[in-house]
């Protein structure tokens, strides 16, 4: 079997977001997408659960803004 390139459709918003994530102007969208995929593959199940828990705590307001924490600690 042989590899076959294909074309995909993306929204203008997604294309703009991919453009922002390029490290240099000649980088392809495929490279950007592979970098994003690799980033998520490197996270363990435990880390993903912790991230989800953190997002939940943020939504519930169970966080202290950095500036407030610095002030409380006298930094």
C-alpha positions, 0 to 999 in steps of 0.5 A: 500500500502507498501513502496518499495525501488528502485535502481537508477543509477547515474554518477560517477561524481554525486556519487563523489559529493554526497560522498563529501557532507556526514557529516560522513562516515556512512551517506547514499546517501539517507540522503545526497539527503534528506538534499539537497531537504530540503535545497531547500524546505526551500527557499521561492519563493521570495528568489529563485527569488533574488538568480536568480537575483544575479546569473544574476548580477554575470554573467553580471559582476555587482559585486565587488570582496570582496578583492577590496571592502575591499581595497576601504573601507580601511579594 
